């Protein structure tokens, strides 16, 4: 079952029944007034937690890998740890959630209110100019996202500004070499693909050339790796994960 709430689609029905319910409960939940399930799957659950209706600034997002199935739990924790490291490295960059804590398989970060790109459908050139600046700031800090083909990872905030979420595949290398530059270019190319969808008339000649020249790893991925990925996610896990599609289900 899928229910849209905020900037995340809720997927239910994939909890591991072998995990006692108490293992997935935070001992402080009894003091929380509002807990909304955003997503539950093989890798755990994600909740929106609001301690007080009168304190919207205190709203947080909690990713709990303790609820993952036993056979996906190591992967879930590895991905959550990657996200925690990235958020820590990206601290202070506007448009990126703030890491609050990462402990015992539970990641807590700040909540960015907004709608995903495929829902908000940004047609304003200003959005893509700001998105480019956000991406440039990320790359200057030595960080690449690696998953920007997916529209749900781009948010349109209430004031129209862009934001990014979902950093499980992000990378923060100690040195910026050829691979970093290649991946940063792919981040940019994926942003330009979205710009081509929603604001095509503003594409420059240089941006069109970038769109027409995907990197060699990208071409290899489309020819080989993506087929394996789609087989695993759609046939085995039952996900309808169409990268960049407007009807993508998380």
Secondary structure, 3 states (H helix, E strand, C coil): CEEEECCEEEECCCCCCCCCHHHHCCCCHHHCCEEEEEEEECCEEEEEEECCCCCHHHCEEEEEHHHCCCCCHHHHHHHHHHHHHHHHHCCCCCCECCEEEEECCEEEEECCCEEEHHHHCCCCHHHHHHHHHHHHHHHHCCCECCCCCCHHHEEEECCCCEEECCCCCCECCCCCCHHHHHHHHHHHHHHHHHHHHHCHHHCCHHHHHHHHCCCHHHHHHHHHHHHHHHHHHHHHCCCCCCCCCCCCCC
